Amino acid sequence: MSLQDKAKAIAKNIEGKAQEVLGNITDNPKHKAEGKAKQIQAEAMHTVENLKDKAKNFIDKM
């Protein structure tokens, strides 16, 4: 995983958590849902980058 992509995924996750907390504090279901969605997007970004790393390692071992 490139450092830049990892940083983007971490930032997206933090942004999502903050938005979810804001939604909990203000009892705003839209903010809660958007925050959760951003966290899921960050998780997907991590998964994609991990798969890229595994594929690269596999190819390098051939």
N, C-alpha and C positions, 0 to 999 in steps of 0.2 A: 504494500500500500504506500503510495507516495505520501510524503509528509504533508503536502498541500491538500490532498484529498482527505487525509485523515483529519487535518485541522478543520476542514469544511464540515465534515460529518460530526465532529465534536461540537463545533459551534452551532450547528443545526439542532443537535440534541439539547444543548443548554438552552437555546432559544425556545425550543418546544417545552422544556420543563418549566421555564420561567412563565411562559404564556399559560400553561396549565395551572400553575400556582395562582397566577393572576385571576384566572377564571374561577378557581376555588374561592379565593378571597372575595371576589365581587359577585359570586354566584352567577356567573355568565357562562351558560353552556356552550356558546359559540367559541369563546376563548379556550375552554377546556378541550373541546373537540379539535380545534386547530392546533393546540399544543400537542395533543396526542398524535395527531397526523404528522407533525414535524418530527416527533420522536421516532415514529415508524419509518419515515423517510430517511432519517439518519441511520437507523438500523439497516435499512436496505442498502444505503451507500456503503456501510461497513462490510456487508455481505458481498457486494459486488467486488469491492477492492480485495477482500480476502480470497475470493475465487480467482481473480486475476493473478494474485501472488502465487496461489497453488498451481495454476496453469503454467506460469512462468517457471516455477521451480521444477515442475514435471518435465517441461520441454528442455530445461537446462541439464537435467539428469540423463537425457536420452543420448 
